[in-house]
């Protein structure tokens, strides 16, 4: 039982750890609808593209821009986002999510200042702000996945608790059945004992009745003999 308990703990620990998003961030020139531009590329292992896309669309709302998804370009475009630490003017943000062969995803983000795009070389301070934004996004993604994991674990727990209650009910029913069986056995033993006593009494009554029959036969024979003599 203890081994089973520790195995469950190990399994939950592994599941919990797998929900922590271990991202890596790099800068690359990537092609987007505005041409090849410097971008921040966030590699996210073991996470579906749909999950990353949904989380990014929710996350980017905090920066007040208008966000739309272009099916043609497969880009999430946020128009006129407000990031005061990066610029006094509004910024256009382009994001694209691609699934990788390693069952993970890549989030590529371009920050467009209007005249030029954000790069570490030209805008080191602003680049650091962008990096912190993507770090914050990674934390948000981890938090969302942990909440999903929590709900999934709660469902498993509820199922286990229901199964346990069913086992308890089955155990109580078996106990009641055992008591009923014992009572039936007790009654059967009483019936057997009574039947044995009845058999004994019946044998005695049969013997008595046989004696009475023999006596009566004797009387009948004597009467029949007297009749013959009287003729």
SULBELLIN-V217137 format. One record per residue. N is the residue number from 1. RES is the residue in three letters. SS is DSSP state (a for helix, b for strand, c for the rest). PHI is phi in degrees with one decimal (none if undefined). PSI is psi in whole degrees, 0 to 359 (* if undefined). Layout:
BEGIN
n->{N	N}
res->{RES	RES}
ss->{SS	SS}
phi->{PHI	PHI}
psi->{PSI	PSI}
END
This chain:
BEGIN
n->{1	2	3	4	5	6	7	8	9	10	11	12	13	14	15	16	17	18	19	20	21	22	23	24	25	26	27	28	29	30	31	32	33	34	35	36	37	38	39	40	41	42	43	44	45	46	47	48	49	50	51	52	53	54	55	56	57	58	59	60	61	62	63	64	65	66	67	68	69	70	71	72	73	74	75	76	77	78	79	80	81	82	83	84	85	86	87	88	89	90	91	92	93	94	95	96	97	98	99	100	101	102	103	104	105	106	107	108	109	110	111	112	113	114	115	116	117	118	119	120	121	122	123	124	125	126	127	128	129	130	131	132	133	134	135	136	137	138	139	140	141	142	143	144	145	146	147	148	149	150	151	152	153	154	155	156	157	158	159	160	161	162	163	164	165	166	167	168	169	170	171	172	173	174	175	176	177	178	179	180	181	182	183	184	185	186	187	188	189	190	191	192	193	194	195	196	197	198	199	200	201	202	203	204	205	206	207	208	209	210	211	212	213	214	215	216	217	218	219	220	221	222	223	224	225	226	227	228	229	230	231}
res->{UNK	UNK	UNK	UNK	UNK	UNK	UNK	UNK	UNK	UNK	UNK	UNK	UNK	UNK	UNK	UNK	UNK	UNK	UNK	UNK	UNK	UNK	UNK	UNK	UNK	UNK	UNK	UNK	UNK	UNK	UNK	UNK	UNK	UNK	UNK	UNK	UNK	UNK	UNK	UNK	UNK	UNK	UNK	UNK	UNK	UNK	UNK	UNK	UNK	UNK	UNK	UNK	UNK	UNK	UNK	UNK	UNK	UNK	UNK	UNK	UNK	UNK	UNK	UNK	UNK	UNK	UNK	UNK	UNK	UNK	UNK	UNK	UNK	UNK	UNK	UNK	UNK	UNK	UNK	UNK	UNK	UNK	UNK	UNK	UNK	UNK	UNK	UNK	UNK	UNK	UNK	UNK	UNK	UNK	UNK	UNK	UNK	UNK	UNK	UNK	UNK	UNK	UNK	UNK	UNK	UNK	UNK	UNK	UNK	UNK	UNK	UNK	UNK	UNK	UNK	UNK	UNK	UNK	UNK	UNK	UNK	UNK	UNK	UNK	UNK	UNK	UNK	UNK	UNK	UNK	UNK	UNK	UNK	UNK	UNK	UNK	UNK	UNK	UNK	UNK	UNK	UNK	UNK	UNK	UNK	UNK	UNK	UNK	UNK	UNK	UNK	UNK	UNK	UNK	UNK	UNK	UNK	UNK	UNK	UNK	UNK	UNK	UNK	UNK	UNK	UNK	UNK	UNK	UNK	UNK	UNK	UNK	UNK	UNK	UNK	UNK	UNK	UNK	UNK	UNK	UNK	UNK	UNK	UNK	UNK	UNK	UNK	UNK	UNK	UNK	UNK	UNK	UNK	UNK	UNK	UNK	UNK	UNK	UNK	UNK	UNK	UNK	UNK	UNK	UNK	UNK	UNK	UNK	UNK	UNK	UNK	UNK	UNK	UNK	UNK	UNK	UNK	UNK	UNK	UNK	UNK	UNK	UNK	UNK	UNK	UNK	UNK	UNK	UNK	UNK	UNK}
ss->{c	a	a	a	a	a	a	a	a	a	a	a	a	a	a	a	a	a	c	c	c	c	c	b	b	b	b	b	b	b	b	b	c	c	b	b	b	b	b	b	b	b	b	b	c	c	c	c	a	a	a	a	a	a	a	a	a	a	a	a	a	a	a	c	c	b	b	b	b	b	c	c	c	c	b	b	b	b	b	b	b	c	c	c	c	c	c	c	c	c	b	b	b	b	b	b	b	b	b	c	c	c	c	c	b	b	b	b	b	b	b	b	c	c	c	c	b	c	c	c	c	c	c	a	a	a	a	a	a	a	a	a	a	a	a	a	a	a	a	a	a	a	a	a	a	a	a	a	a	a	a	a	a	a	a	a	a	a	a	a	a	a	a	a	a	a	a	a	a	a	a	a	a	a	a	a	a	a	a	a	a	a	a	a	a	a	a	a	a	a	a	a	a	a	a	a	a	a	a	a	a	a	a	a	a	a	a	a	a	a	a	a	a	a	a	a	a	a	a	a	a	a	a	a	a	a	a	a	a	a	c}
phi->{none	-63.3	-64.0	-63.0	-62.2	-68.0	-65.5	-63.7	-61.8	-62.9	-65.1	-65.1	-62.3	-65.3	-63.3	-62.4	-63.8	-66.6	-82.7	-81.3	-79.9	-98.4	-90.8	-128.3	-123.2	-146.4	-108.3	-147.3	-82.0	-129.2	-80.2	-138.0	-65.0	-102.0	96.2	-81.8	-138.3	-64.7	-146.3	-99.4	-114.8	-104.9	-92.7	-125.0	-75.8	53.9	-139.0	-72.0	-62.4	-61.7	-65.2	-63.1	-61.4	-61.3	-68.5	-64.1	-61.1	-74.3	-64.7	-72.2	-61.5	-63.6	-100.1	69.5	-79.2	-95.0	-110.1	-135.6	-110.3	-99.3	-65.0	-63.9	-90.1	55.9	-121.9	-99.7	-107.5	-110.6	-91.4	58.7	-74.7	-108.3	-132.3	-58.7	-67.8	-100.4	-162.0	-72.0	-91.2	-71.9	-127.6	-92.3	-120.0	-111.2	-134.2	-136.5	-113.3	-125.4	-82.6	-101.9	-68.3	-88.1	61.8	-126.7	-141.5	-122.0	-107.4	-105.0	-127.3	-112.2	-107.9	-103.3	-82.5	105.8	-93.9	-146.0	-102.6	-64.4	-141.7	-66.2	-66.6	-86.2	-133.1	-60.0	-67.9	-65.9	-63.4	-63.5	-63.6	-61.4	-61.0	-66.0	-61.8	-72.0	-63.2	-63.1	-61.6	-58.8	-63.6	-63.7	-63.0	-61.2	-62.8	-62.4	-67.6	-66.8	-63.8	-63.2	-62.8	-59.5	-64.0	-64.6	-66.6	-64.1	-63.7	-63.0	-61.1	-61.1	-63.9	-63.4	-64.9	-63.9	-61.3	-64.0	-62.5	-62.4	-64.4	-62.7	-62.4	-63.8	-64.5	-63.1	-64.2	-63.4	-62.5	-63.5	-62.4	-61.1	-62.7	-64.1	-62.0	-61.8	-64.4	-64.2	-64.4	-60.0	-65.4	-63.9	-64.6	-63.0	-64.1	-63.8	-60.1	-64.3	-63.9	-64.3	-64.7	-64.3	-62.4	-60.6	-63.5	-63.5	-64.8	-64.4	-66.9	-64.0	-62.6	-63.2	-65.9	-64.5	-64.9	-63.7	-64.0	-60.5	-62.6	-68.7	-59.9	-62.5	-64.3	-61.8	-63.6	-65.7	-64.5	-61.5	-65.8	-63.0	-64.4	-62.1	-67.3	-78.1	-83.6}
psi->{317	321	320	318	313	329	321	318	315	320	315	321	320	316	318	315	322	340	349	118	115	88	160	144	137	163	133	157	122	148	135	188	345	16	189	119	155	140	162	129	118	117	126	105	154	37	132	153	321	320	315	316	311	319	320	316	324	318	317	347	334	343	15	359	172	123	131	156	129	112	326	309	350	42	145	112	123	112	132	52	150	113	88	325	341	321	147	336	164	158	140	134	127	133	143	140	127	135	142	166	339	24	32	196	160	131	115	128	129	133	113	115	0	306	325	168	154	132	155	324	314	329	68	319	315	326	321	323	315	319	318	325	316	329	318	320	317	318	319	318	317	316	316	318	325	322	318	318	319	315	319	318	325	320	318	316	317	318	317	319	319	318	320	317	320	319	320	316	318	321	316	321	318	321	317	320	319	316	319	317	318	317	319	321	317	315	320	319	321	317	321	314	316	319	321	319	320	321	315	315	320	321	318	318	325	316	317	316	325	322	318	321	315	317	318	322	320	317	318	317	321	318	316	323	318	323	316	321	329	350	*}
END
